[in-house]
Amino acid sequence: MTIFQSIILGIVQGITEFVPISSSGHLVLTPFLLRWEMPAAEAFIFKILVQVASLLAVFAYFRTDLFNITSAFIKGIWERQPLATNEGRMGWYILLATIPAGGVGFFLQDDVESAFGSPISASLFLFITAFLLIVAEKWGKQNRTIKNFSWIDALTMGCFQILAIFPGVSRSGATITGGMVRNLDRTTAARFSFLMSIPIMLAAGALTLVDFLSMPNQAELLPSFIPGFIASAISGYLAIRWLLAFLTRYPLLIFAIYCSIFGLVNLCLALSGH
């Protein structure tokens, strides 16, 4: 992987991690469209590393919320009243939302890694993302906010996150859909979607670090991976800020249309032997 490729893919990851059009699918299909040859194992590790970089964007954007949630979470445990405050409960909700996808992802890691070498699979899964976004808009009443967020909302969004294990299914799209079918408004669903990404991204990053350190050519890969890491963090922060403003005024259907067109184009190219 060259530095140029790393930066381009880092920007793609940062934007598409939060905009509901599937970062994993784009990290498979962008090299395919540009005819960049990359080993599947190397591409998978790079994808997780730049995903962790996107996590820095979440920390930066939600720094005040995270400080309040963490403080209340720790104080609640210390005082043996873990659910006494809204912020303390939110900490437990984030952990609860992590359990479904974390458990499934642990057992399917090998299958997921192999899927990262398949443009056809990624293209097909983009149609699932489009379907989820349409479901969110058609079924969600959007009459609930963060003030009445419950553990059932967190668990539902966590179960929807399972769908995002495979490349092409947007994590943010799937989890926002999970929140909206529980009648949360778009912004509330999106904000919790970003917050609940923290534990599972940290866990994925830790596992990937172990794999990266075991690679024989890690010293050669690191200089090209770092620029992509930085690009992902910066573009991710900008994407969060833009999307939250966008969702206050516009529906998710535009992203469903994009996923359908992008998936169809790539599917046709893949089947035609592009």
Protein Blocks (a to p, Z undefined) as FASTA:
>chain_A
ZZklmmmmmmmmmmmmmmcghjmlmmmmmmmmnopacdfklmmmmmmmmmmmmmmmmmmm
mmmmmmmmmmmmmmmmmnopaklpmklmmmmmmmmmmmmmmmmmmmmmmmmmmmmmmmkl
mmmmmmmmmmmmmmmmmmpnolacfklgcfklmmmmmmmmmmmmpghiafklmmmmmmmm
nopafklmmmmmmmmmmmmmmmmmmmmmmmmmmpmklmmmmmmmmmmmmmmmmmmmmmmm
mmmmmmmmpcfklmmmmmmmmmmmmmmmmmnoZZ
